Amino acid sequence: MPGRGLDLKRIRQRLEQDAGDLGFSAIGIAPARMDEAAKQQLKSFVANGWHGSMTWMEETLERRSDPARLWPECRSVIMLAMNYGPDINPLENLSQKSRANISVYARNRHYHDIVKGRLKTIADRLKSVTGKDVKVFVDTAPVMEKPLAQQAGLGWQGKHTNLVSRVHGSWFFLGSIFTEAELAKSEPETDHCGTCRACLDVCPTDAFPEPYKLDARRCISYLTIEHEGPIPYEFRKPMGNRIYGCDDCLAACPWNKFAEIAKEAKLKARADLVSPAVESFLALDDADFREHFIGSPIKRIGRNRFLRNVLIAAGNSEDALLVAPIAALLKDGDALVRATAVWALGELVGADGLMPYLAGIDLNDAMIRAELDQIAGRTNA
């Protein structure tokens, strides 16, 4: 019998108290099983190839689709949300072409470092009360956090596939505590998107084949963070000045009128990452990059992929002052950086003005050759 020998009401009150004291915005309890609709959505996502190069999605498909496969002894999943709401609308920065736009969640410390430690504190206290084992997960394990959070009553998966709350909007991180204890479950949340299409219509790359479905291969967050090679040409102009992630679909959601500004100091944006000059990143070497982004999620993609993104923003900037720092990267030690610099420079000086800058550059470099062929093709079209 669920909860035999446990004071479920007192446990719930203790969990809510601990969550509030440690800075979480919401908490709920889901069963340790995934509903069939969520399983099918995941299988369809992978079967369509919409996961792109995120091969772990396919490799962990079975475990991800069912908490019991990840941990057979699990009986309840406690889902928690921590708010990271911005104090300004991130869409306002998109028109400032010489300034870079960084996703709100990445403007300060890595949330894993903050959320996981606090989850462990709550989990340890729960274990001491129930005598049952616990496991803590924050994003890195094959856990379907958003469907579980919906089952736990924290919100619903909107048409942009992200979680939306009537109380907190969309700006929050999710974490989970798996427990062997059979706890009283929360009421699942229902969908409140209605006829709204704001998140779908604002997407600059048409990454949503239809409502509630995302093709990650077209998503700027995927392209700037997970994708390792050159950014496909069709997405470079739509990227604009977005150099790490994209918040457009979140920011467009009308439920965010209820969102609060982040209270946790480590989740509030660093002033130098709110609207940094594109030029400020073009001269970063690897040591500079690591020092500048110490403790930041941006550090994970490495200097070269980051410079690739910055160079695309520079090429979209229409700022002639960026020609010189871009040209300096034509001789960079990384092939991806060199090739993207060719594209960015071509955008600012035009195909006819590009050749003088290529003197002394190895034009047989495969990646540079591909960029030049693309430019030539566009010019002749």
N, C-alpha and C positions, 0 to 999 in steps of 0.2 A: 504494500500500500504506500503511495507517495507520501514522503515526509514522515513516516512512522518514527516516533521518538524525537522528532524535531519540532521546535516551536517556530513554524514557518512565518508567522506574522512578525515575530521578534527578529528573525533572521533578515527578513525583508527590510524592516526598519533600520537595522544595523547596517545593511548594505547601502541603503539610501543615505544614511548619515555619513558613512565613510566616504562614499562617492562625492557628496557635496563638500565635505571637508577637504578633499584632495583635488578639488577644482573641476570635477566632471559636471556636465550640464544636465545629463539625463542617464537613467539606468532602467533596464528592463530584463526580463528573463524569458528565454525561448526554450522550446523543447530541443533535445539533442537529435533532431532529425530535420531534414530539409523537405519542404513541400515539393510536390511533383512538378509544379509549374516552374519553380526556380531551377530544378535539375534540368528540365528540358531547355530552358533558356540558355544555360551554360553549355549544354551539348550542342545546341544550334550555333552558338557563338563560335565554338571551336570547329565544328563541321564546315561552317562557311569560310573558315580561314581568317576571320575578323581579328583574331589574336595576333596576327602578323608574326613577328620573330619571337614573341613571348612563348617559347616552346614549353616552358614549365606549365603553362595552362593545360596543354594536352597531356603532358607527362603525369600530372597530378589530378587529372580529371575525376577519377573515381573517388579519391580521397576528398577532393574539394567539394564534391556534390553531396557528401554525407558526413556530418561530424562523427558519427559512429564508426566510420571507416578510418578516420584520423585517430580516434581514441575510443575503442569499443566500450570501455567502462564509463564513458561520459553519460550522464543522465540529464543535465541541465546546462544551458549556455547563458551566462550573464553578459549582456551587451552594455557597453558604456560609451557615451559620447562626450568629447571635450571640445568646446567652442574655440574657434580661431578667427572669428569675424574681423574683417578689416575696418579701419575707421574712415576709409575713402573708397569710392566705387572704383574697382580696378579697370573698368571700361574707359574711364576718363583719361587714362594714360596712353591709350592706343592711338590717339591723334598726334601725339608728340613723337614724331618719327625719329628724331635724333636721341630719344631717351629709350632705354630698354624696359621691357615689361616682364617681370618675374612673377610667376604664380604666387598668390597670397600665402599659401601654406609653406613656401620655401624662402620666405623673407627673414627667417631667423633660425633658431635651433631646429635640429631634426626632431620631429615629433615622436619618433620611436624612443628616443632617449628620455623624453619627458613622460609619455603615456605609460610605457612598459613598467617603469619603476613604481609608479603609483598603482598600477593594476596588481603588481606583486604584493604590495602592502595590503590591499583589500583582499586578495586571494589568501594570503597567509592568515589573516584574521578569520576569514570564512572557514578555513581548514581547522583552525583551533576550536571553532564553535561546533562544527559538524563532525569532525573526525574523519572527513572524507578528503581524498586526494584532489588536487587542482592542477590545472595547466593554464598558462597565460599566453595569449597570442596578440600581436599587433602587426598586421599587414604582411609579415614575412612568411607565414605558414599558409598552407592551402586551405583557407577558411573563407567561406562566402559571407563576409561580414554584413553586406548590405541586406540580403534576404533574411539573414538571422536577426538583424536589427529591426526589420519590418515585423517579423514574427514576435519580437520582444516589445513591440509597440513604440519604438523610438521614432519612427517615421515610415515613409513609403518610398519605393524606388520610382522616381519621376520619369518623365519621357526622355530625359537625358541619361537615364540609368543610374544617376546618383541618388543618394538618400535625401529626402526632403522632410522637414518637420514643420508642423503648424506653429510650433512654439519657437524653434531655433533657426528656421530657414535651412540653408544647406552648408553653412560654414562650420563643420565640425569633423573631428577625427573619430574613428571607431576603434575600440579595442574589445577583446573578449576574454572571459574567464570560463574555462570548461571545468565542471565539477562532477564528481561521482554522486553528489547529493541530489536527491529528487526534490526540487524546490517548486513552489507554486508559480505557475507560468503567468505572464502578462497577457493582456488582450492584444492581438495583432492590430497594427494600424491599417487603415484602408486608403485607397488611392483618392487624392483630392486635386489632381491636375485638371480635371474637367476638360474643357475645350481649348485650354491655353496651349500655345505652340511657341512661346517666347524663346525657350531654350533651343528648340529645333531651328527656328528661323534665324537666330543670331550666329549660328555656327559658320565660321568663315570658310570651312573646307567641306561642307555637306557630309559630315561624318555619321549622320543618322539615316540609315536606309529607310527607316520608318520609326514611329514613336516607340520608345522603350527598347530600341535596338541600336547598338553602336558598332561601327566598323572602325576598330582602333587604328587600322592602317591609314586612315584619313584624319585621325585626331591629332591636333598639334601637340597635345600633352605626350602622346605616344611618340610622335616624330622627334620631338626635342629631347626626350628623356630615354626612351627604350630603344629607338632605332639607332643602329650603329654606323651605317654607311652614309653616303651622300643623301641629302633630302631630295626626294623626287621633285622634278622641276615644277610640276603643276601646283605644288603646295608652297613654293618659296615666296611668291608674291602675297598670297593670302596670310602667310605667317606674320607679315608686317614687322613689328618690333618685339614680338614674343620670343624671348630667348630661352625660357625654361618654363614649360607648362602653358596652360591656357585656362582662364577662368570664365570665358564668355558665357557658357551655358549656365554656370552657377550664378553669375552676377545678374543674368537676365531674369531669373526666376522671381516672380512677384512675392513669393512667400518669404523672401529675404527681408521684406520690410519689418519682419518680426525678429530678425537676427540681432544679436547683441555683439558689441565690440569685444574682442578677446580680453579676458581678465588676467590670464597667465602672462606674466612679463616676458617669459622666454618665447612666447608665441606671438608677441606683438612685433611688428615689422621693424627691422633695423632701418634707420633713416637712410643709410647709403644703398639700400636695396629696394626702396619704394619706387624711385624713378631715376635710376642711374643713367649717366650719359653712356651711350653705346661706345664712344671713343675710349672711355675709362677701362674697358676690358680688352681692347685690341692688342695691347702690349704685354699682356700677362704671359709669363713663362710658367712652367709647371710649378716651380716653387712658389711664385706669387699667387697662382691659382689656389694651391693648397692652403696657403696662409690666409688668403682672403675669405675662403669658404670653410674654414675649420669649424666643425660642428654643424655644418649646413647639409641638407639633403642634396644640394647642387654638387657637392664634392664627389658624389657617387658616379657621375657620368664622365668625370675626368676633364682635363684641360682641353684636349683636342676636340672632343664632341661639343664642349661648351663654346669654343672658338668658332666651330662650324656654325652654330646657332647665331652667335654674335655677328659673324660675317654676313649672314643672310639679312639680319636686321640692318646692318650697315649698308648693304646693297639696296635695301628698301628705303633708306633714309632720305634720299635726294639731297644729301649734305656733301658738298664738294670738299669740305674740310677733312672728310674721312678718307679721301683718295690716298694721301700719303701713308697713313698707318695701315691701310689695306694693302697697298703695294709692298710694304715691308714684309708682309706675310706671304708673298709669293715665293720667298726663299725659306719658309719655315721648315723645320725638320720633319713635319708630319704631312703625308700626302693628302689627307682629307682637308687639312687646313689650307694647304697650297691651292688645291683645286677649287675650294669654295671661295678663296680670295680672288681667283680668276673670274668667277661668276659675279661676285660683288663689285669688282672693279669695272667689269663690263657694263653693269647696270648704271654705274655713275658716269663713266666716260664714253660709253657707247662702243660698239664693235670697231668702228674706225679708229677710235682713240686708244684702243687697248694695246695694239701691237708694240708701241714704243716701250711700254712697261714690261714686256715679255723678253726683252733683250737679256741674254744670259740665263734664261729659264729653260729647263729641259722640256721641250715641247713634245717629246716622245713619251713622257710620263703618261701612263694610261689614263689616270684620272683627270689630268689637265687636258689631255687630248679629247676626252669625252666632253668636257666643258666647252672647249673651243669648237668642237663639231656641233654642239647644241646651239651655240651662239651663231655659228655660220648658217645653220639650218633655219634659224629664226630670221636672220637677215635676208636670206634668199627667198623666204616664203612670200 
